[in-house]
């Protein structure tokens, strides 16, 4: 690793994503896309992708451009803030959008779509995604590409200890439902819908418990978080030598539904209730930690 990067403290701790993508990061992602899609510019500036040609998917960049324009109400990319023109060549158009568009969320949308396609079609492997995420970290941008989408991370330590282990453990057919809900929660948080994010995080936690109960043939009662937690304790899901910690653990497990019920589970009345980012981060981290310990215990019980 170059000295300049070893000496960059942003590698140690990332900053919250604030709808800003540094110019340096945009150019680094440009070079990564050129490598992944084997983009070349021939005579007459006719830019093409050798990788897409071999996949018989020459219209991918045009489809991505059209999708983003439709979703964000643009006639073409020249309507986007910071983009003064929209070349007819769709690859050139997307590259200019990546480098120039001032609406960073829209740029992240495009990066996400292009790397999701690359992963799904084996143009990008684990090493490429590691490089992509490293670029975000070294520029201090709190986004990480996980399970085909970007999620917001506000603390490197909490992300590595609470969120990422939960995502990895849920990545199986048995926990596909909780995984979908947990990813949805992170997507809603990234989009600024904090109330929905907390609700989805709580659903993922509850779905994890329900999946474990059903796999063991235990009653799920009314299906509420309280009923599911009670079932886990009644059936001694936790090892007996944890008895001294049961009270504290139960309080932790009860914590997430409490956050959801107090902040999003009921009508807000005449006054708009704003759910702050820090509470949403807490809910996502708490859900991740709870899901991680539950699935780890379940997996251990199946050996």
N, C-alpha and C positions, 0 to 999 in steps of 0.2 A: 504494500500500500504506500502511496506517495506521502511524503512528509506533510504536505499541505492538508491532506485528508486526516492523517493521524492526529494533526494538531487542531482539527476542527471539533470543538466541543459539542456541536450539534449531533455528532455521532453518538454521544452519550445520552442525551435527553432531547426528545423532540418537543415541538411546540404545537398547540392546538391549530387545526386547520381553520383559517379565517377567510376563505374564499379568495386566497392569493396564491399564485404559483410563480415563483421567481423565474426570471428570464433564463438563468443558468439551468434550472431544472427542465424547462421546456425544451431547451436545445439538447440536453442529455437524453430526454425521451425521444426526440427526433432521431438521434443517432441509433437508439435502440430499435425504433421502428424500422429504420432503413435496414438494419441488420436482420431483424426478424422476417420482414416481408421481402428482403432482397430487392430493394427499390433502386432503380437505375434511371438516369436521365440521358437519353440518347440524343441524336441530332435533332435540331429543332425544338429542344426542350420537351420532348415527348417522354414524360415520366411513366414508368411501368413497374410492375411487381412480378419478378420471376416466380416467386413462391405462389402467388395467386394464379398465375398462368398454368402452373403444373397442377393446381387443385381445380382448374376449370371454374374459378370464382373471380373472373376479372372485374366484376361490378361491385365488389365488396365496399370499396371506399365511396362509390357513388351512393350505395344503399345507406351507409353510415351518414353521409352528408344529408341525404333526404330525410332520414329518420330524425336527426337532430333538428333540422329546420322545421319539420312538422311538429315536433314536441315543444319547441320554443317559439313558435309563431313567426318564423323567418321565411321570406321568399327564397333567399339563398344566403350564403355566408357573408355576402357584402352588407347585409342588414345587421350583422352582429357587431357589437361595440368593438372598435379597434381594427375591424377588417374593412378596408376601403374597396376591395375588389374580390371577385370569386372566379378564379380561372376555370375554364371549361374542363381541363384535366382534373378528374376527381381526386387523384392522389396529391397533386400540387395544391388543390383547394384545401384538403384536410391538413396538409403540412402548414400552409399559411394560417389556417384557423388555429392550429396548435400553438404557433409562435406568436400570433398577433392578437387573438381574441381577448378582450379585457374581462369577459365574464368567465372567471376561472371554473365555476361549477360546470359550465357547458363544455369546457375543455376536458375536465375530468370525465364527463359523460363519454366523450369521444375516445379518450384513452382507454376507459373501461371496456367499451364495445370492441375496440381493436384487439386488446389483449385477451379478452374472453374468446373471441374468434380464434386467435392464435393458439391459445391453450387447447380449445376444443378440437382443433385440426392439427395438433401436434407440431405447430410451427414454433411454439415456445414451450420449453420445459421448465423444470424446477430452477435451474441455474438462471434462466432469463428472468423469471419472476423474482428471484432473490436479488438480482441486479436492479430490477425496477423498484423494489421496495427499498433497497439501499440508497437509490437516488433520492427518494422522498426523505429518508432519514437524514442523509448528509446535508440536505437543504433545509432541515428543520420543519418539514411539512407533515402534519399529523394525519396522514392517510396511509393505509396499507392495503395491497391487493390480496384478498383472501377469499378462496372459494368463488372465484369468478366475479368478484365485485370489490369495490373500495369500501373500507370501513374507516370511521374516524377513530383515532387513538390520541388520547390526551396525556398519557403517561406511559413511557416505554416499559417501566417496571410492572405497572398494573396490567398493561396489555399482555406482556409475556407471561405473567403469573396467573391471571384470571381469565382473560378473554380468549387468547389463542388456544390454551389447552382445552377449553370447552368446545371450541369449533372443531378441533381435531378429534376429540372423543365422540362428538355427535356425527362425525362423517361416516355413517354406516346406515344401511337400509332400515335398521331397527329404530334409529333415532332421527330419521329423515324429517319427521314432522317438527320436532323441537328445533332442529337445525334451520329449517325454513323460517320459523318464527323468530329465531335469534338473529338470523341474517336480516330479516325484515326490520327488526328493531334497530339494528345498526344503520340500515338504509334510511329509516325515518329520522334517526338522530342526525345523520349527515345532511338531510334535507331540512332540518330545523323543526321537525314535528315532534317535539319532546314528549307531549302527552301520549301520542301513539307509540312512541319508542318504549316508554315505560310499560305500557299495556302489553306490547308484543314481547318484551323481555319477561314479564310475569307469566305470560302464556307459555313461553318456551320452558320456563322453570316448572310450571304445572304439567305440561305435556311430558317432560322428562320423568316426573314422578308417576304420571299415569302409565307411561310406557313400561316402567319398571314393575308397577303393580300388576298390570295385565300380563306381563311376561311370567310373573310368579303365580298367577292365578288368584290374586288377592282382590277383594272388593275395592272399588274406587269410590263407593258411597255416592255423595252428590257431585263428586268431581271437582269440588272446590279445593283450593290450596290447603285449607285447614284440615279437610277430610283426608286428603292424600297424605299430608304429613303425619296425621294420626295413624293411618294405616301402616306407614313405614315403621313407626315406633311400636305399634301393636304387634307386628310380625317380626320384631327384633332384627330389622334389616341391618341395623348397625351392630357391629360386634359387641359382645357383652362387656368386654374390657373398656368400652367407651362410656360405661354407665355414669362415671363421675363427670363426664363432659356433656351429658345429654341435655341438661337444662340450658347450658350456653349454646349448644348447637341448635336446639329447637328455637331459641330466640333468634338466632341468625337466619334459620330457614323461614321463620315467620316474618322476618324483616321485609322481604321483597313484596309480598302481598299487601303489607301495611303501607308501604310507599305508594303502591298502585292505588289502593282503595282511598287513601287520604288525598291523593293529588289528581287522579284521573278517573276513578271508578264511579263517580257520582256526578250529577248535574252541577254546574258551577254557579247557577243562580244568575242574578242580574249583573254581577260584577265579573269581568273577565279575569280568570285565574291563570297567570303565567307560570309555567313550570321552568325553572332555571336550568341551565346546562349542567351545573354541578350536581343537581339532584338526579338528572338523567344519567350522567356518568356513574354516579353511585349505584343506580339501579342496574345498569349494564354490567358493572363490575361485580356487584353482589349476585346477579343472576349467573354470571360466568363462574364465579367461585362455587356457588351452590350446585350448579349443574356438573361441574368438574368432580366434586367429591362424590356426588350421587352415582355418576356413571363409573367412576373408578371402583367404588364399593361393589356396584352391580357386576362389573367385569370380573372382579376378583372372586365373587360368589359363584361365577359360572365355570371356574377352573376345576 
